[in-house]
């Protein structure tokens, strides 16, 4: 990944069908959809056992792919595209959900194990393990027995505060990945999705001139849009009670 002119394949993982569209497991689909919109790629077309779009980012030709083979057979579609266009694993970027990262956090890595992720397992079988993974955090439930239901459950209302900014930051800054600047990419996304710090102006002042309401620690309680946003981030990081 040295920034030379070449062709790239960016794959978003998920399951096809409207019943899965809002699932946490489909965050890869969501991310690649945002990328295609932001960078004005061609429309999606059904090819190679998936949906394919193409465009250009930072002078590089990029193919975007959503496998339509269901998650556990993602490698079939990825393999077909990679072989036809002669794209080496080093030029494949896979966007996928990651239980072991908090919501709105990400990590990039090349190669390694699939950690039980069925989509990655099947891609390994078709193109090898030397592709790049962008692990998109969705968090995990407190009870291991609820993982399946959590992954195939829809994002909740509390997730709205971080999910859209997160997806937009990934697609906006993906040119950094194509140039090999993984640390820069992660930093840009992190800065775009971290909750804002409360400002002094957000500390409420009672109309009667009395002291602002105190927290348990005795300090004035901050209120206002920034603290509301921070509270929403905290809520989104917790598993939903219905699971």
PEDACOR-V80913 format. One record per pair of residues at least 4 apart in sequence whose ideal C-beta (glycine too) atoms are under 6 Angstrom apart, sorted by the first residue. I is the first residue (numbers start at 1). J is the second residue. If there is no record, write none. Layout:
i->I j->J
i->I j->J
This chain:
i->1 j->180
i->2 j->180
i->3 j->179
i->7 j->61
i->7 j->87
i->8 j->60
i->8 j->62
i->8 j->91
i->9 j->63
i->9 j->81
i->9 j->87
i->9 j->92
i->10 j->62
i->10 j->64
i->10 j->93
i->11 j->65
i->11 j->78
i->11 j->94
i->12 j->28
i->12 j->29
i->12 j->31
i->12 j->32
i->12 j->66
i->12 j->95
i->13 j->28
i->13 j->74
i->13 j->96
i->13 j->119
i->14 j->26
i->14 j->28
i->14 j->29
i->15 j->20
i->15 j->70
i->15 j->71
i->16 j->68
i->20 j->26
i->22 j->154
i->22 j->155
i->23 j->152
i->23 j->154
i->24 j->97
i->24 j->138
i->24 j->151
i->25 j->97
i->25 j->151
i->25 j->152
i->27 j->97
i->27 j->136
i->28 j->95
i->28 j->96
i->29 j->66
i->30 j->167
i->31 j->95
i->31 j->167
i->31 j->170
i->32 j->64
i->32 j->95
i->34 j->167
i->34 j->171
i->35 j->171
i->36 j->41
i->36 j->53
i->36 j->64
i->38 j->171
i->39 j->55
i->39 j->57
i->41 j->53
i->41 j->55
i->41 j->64
i->42 j->53
i->42 j->54
i->44 j->51
i->44 j->53
i->45 j->52
i->47 j->52
i->48 j->77
i->48 j->80
i->48 j->81
i->49 j->69
i->49 j->76
i->49 j->77
i->49 j->80
i->50 j->65
i->50 j->66
i->50 j->67
i->50 j->68
i->50 j->77
i->51 j->66
i->52 j->65
i->53 j->64
i->54 j->63
i->55 j->62
i->56 j->61
i->57 j->62
i->57 j->175
i->58 j->175
i->58 j->178
i->60 j->178
i->65 j->81
i->67 j->74
i->67 j->77
i->69 j->73
i->69 j->76
i->69 j->77
i->71 j->118
i->71 j->119
i->72 j->118
i->72 j->122
i->73 j->122
i->74 j->119
i->74 j->122
i->74 j->123
i->75 j->79
i->75 j->122
i->75 j->123
i->75 j->125
i->75 j->126
i->78 j->123
i->79 j->126
i->79 j->127
i->82 j->87
i->82 j->127
i->87 j->91
i->89 j->127
i->89 j->128
i->89 j->130
i->89 j->131
i->92 j->131
i->93 j->132
i->94 j->131
i->94 j->133
i->95 j->134
i->96 j->119
i->97 j->136
i->97 j->138
i->98 j->135
i->98 j->136
i->98 j->137
i->99 j->140
i->101 j->105
i->101 j->137
i->102 j->137
i->102 j->139
i->102 j->237
i->103 j->137
i->103 j->139
i->103 j->162
i->103 j->236
i->103 j->237
i->104 j->162
i->104 j->166
i->104 j->193
i->105 j->137
i->106 j->135
i->106 j->136
i->106 j->189
i->107 j->135
i->108 j->134
i->108 j->182
i->109 j->133
i->110 j->132
i->111 j->129
i->111 j->130
i->114 j->120
i->114 j->121
i->114 j->124
i->123 j->127
i->124 j->129
i->141 j->146
i->141 j->150
i->141 j->239
i->141 j->243
i->142 j->239
i->146 j->150
i->146 j->243
i->149 j->153
i->149 j->243
i->150 j->243
i->155 j->159
i->155 j->163
i->156 j->240
i->158 j->232
i->158 j->235
i->158 j->236
i->159 j->163
i->159 j->236
i->161 j->232
i->162 j->166
i->162 j->193
i->162 j->233
i->162 j->236
i->165 j->192
i->165 j->193
i->166 j->193
i->168 j->172
i->169 j->189
i->169 j->192
i->169 j->193
i->170 j->189
i->173 j->185
i->173 j->188
i->176 j->181
i->176 j->184
i->176 j->185
i->177 j->185
i->195 j->229
i->195 j->230
i->195 j->233
i->196 j->226
i->196 j->229
i->198 j->202
i->198 j->222
i->198 j->226
i->198 j->227
i->199 j->226
i->202 j->222
i->202 j->224
i->202 j->226
i->202 j->227
i->203 j->212
i->203 j->220
i->203 j->222
i->204 j->212
i->204 j->223
i->206 j->210
i->212 j->220
i->213 j->221
i->214 j->218
i->215 j->219
i->215 j->221
i->222 j->227
i->223 j->227
i->239 j->243
